Amino acid sequence: MIRMHNAIKGRAGGGAEMVGRRHKLKALQVAADLAPGRYPDGDGLYLRVTPTRTKSWMFLWKRSGKRYEMGMGRLLDVSLKEARLKADEARAILLRGGNPLTDMEERKVANEMKTFAAVADDFISIMKPSWSNPKHAAQWTMTLGDAYCEKLRKVPVQEIDTEHVLQVLTPHWQSKPETASRIRGRIEKVLDFAKTKGWRSGDNPARWNGHLKNALPTRKRETVKHHKALPYQEVPAFYQLLSDAMAARALQFLILTASRSGEVLGATWQEIDWEAAVWTVPAVRMKDREEHRVPLVPTAIAILKALYEIRSGDFIFFGQAAKKPLSGMAMGMLLRRMKVDVTVHGFRSSFRDWAGDATNFSRDIAEAALAHSVGNKVELAYRRSDALEKRRKMMAAWANYVRKASGNTIISFPEQKKIR
């Protein structure tokens, strides 16, 4: 039977008495100039102060009438909170019949061998199911991999300090500020994870406020990069060039609905309400993580009906592989083959410019069509309607505009022919 040695009641170095209360020490008391002796926190944990005023933690227990003592690190390295966590670990070992002196040392050796690479991989593996966008795991793996963190990956996670982190960040801090900022945040999360798992202790060397903020120069402001867009006056002529190939149909549907490519490529038949002529994009696929209803004009419905006749699985715009969506690069590749120097996302800008310059539809309705939030938090809280019918009228006007004959419009396409 294990009998744990409880805290000694009384003054430092006083007589022994079994008590069960824990967390007797206070942070201010621990930081104060204490006289030499032992100060009990409860249930075996003590702060020891030497005659030279060096402070360290120790854990005491008894087994079979024999008393054991284990050092738990200096106060400079191990905080009161961390010492209590270590004491909890020692108590758990005792309760299952183990020996903290050997079991914790073995774990310490194992932890010291745990590299940043191994911890980062563990963190990504654990968090991956909670990331709605499958690209997140790939981005984390890339930024924490050899491309940026090669100097950090083989370092035992317990040994990582500020200098290690700066070696990773400094080369990219000015040239790739956004990437460097993401890397810093991800390193910070991995190191926090390692501390929670007991693989490292102490402060996080990747934290920003009060730490790296004082060690890195102010970053250059990045120029906002806009997606290349086709002037809305040229969209009708461009639309006429699109064929019945799957990528072309997806692009037609994207233009008619002013949607993002990810929303279109991930669209499934279950999201289509034929009777109401509404496509409901679930929150998990929306940028702002809010469900979005899209009114479907007759032209968009016609595209869907044609694809329904040749459907292959759940995805509306399917790829070459059975039951898989169209490649995320398909529409972009189509534009490159057509030698049109714009981006797929740019057609949302074309729509927005048309709505603002050539129509009387309100800004709020145009922004709602793009699934943008407009107004402050109070306004948004009281705005219960998504203005679906007002948006339907606007999208019908947009479809009529897009499908009109190009007339005398001058466009910059090198070839006026169908592209398949």
Summary of the structure (lengths in Angstrom):
residues: 420
radius of gyration: 31.6
end to end distance: 79.7
largest distance: 101.4
contacts: 1171
relative contact order: 0.07
helix: 47%
strand: 12%
